[in-house]
Amino acid sequence: MITAASAPAGPPWVQILLSAVGLLGGTGGVTAIATVALQRRKFRADAADVLTDTALTLVDPLKTRVAELEAETKRARRQAADASREIRELRAEVQEMTDLIRRWQRAIFASDATIEHLREYILAADSGGGPGSRP
């Protein structure tokens, strides 16, 4: 009879492997582990397919939304350019009106201002004769 002291001692990893095989139920457990290990690649491939399909379903609406936003951006830029041009024109008009009011104010407060001179001044400015012959 072989006793524990006389039993041949192998490497520890062999003993661990044999214990694991025994715990897993012999060949049935080993087969299950082998199957899981082999199907792991299939699981990864399936997961990659699911991720790819999900990404593709999200990309199309995003492309549509990006196109809409680009069109909206173009409209907004065009409106901003139009508004900027209109603001420049209005500023020029306001400057002209301010200059006209100042000229009229100087004409009104001139020391030799009379109603007749002011009428002539305004008629000359309105007829295109310039800002008036008198300041």
Disulfide bonds with the S-S distance in Angstrom:
none
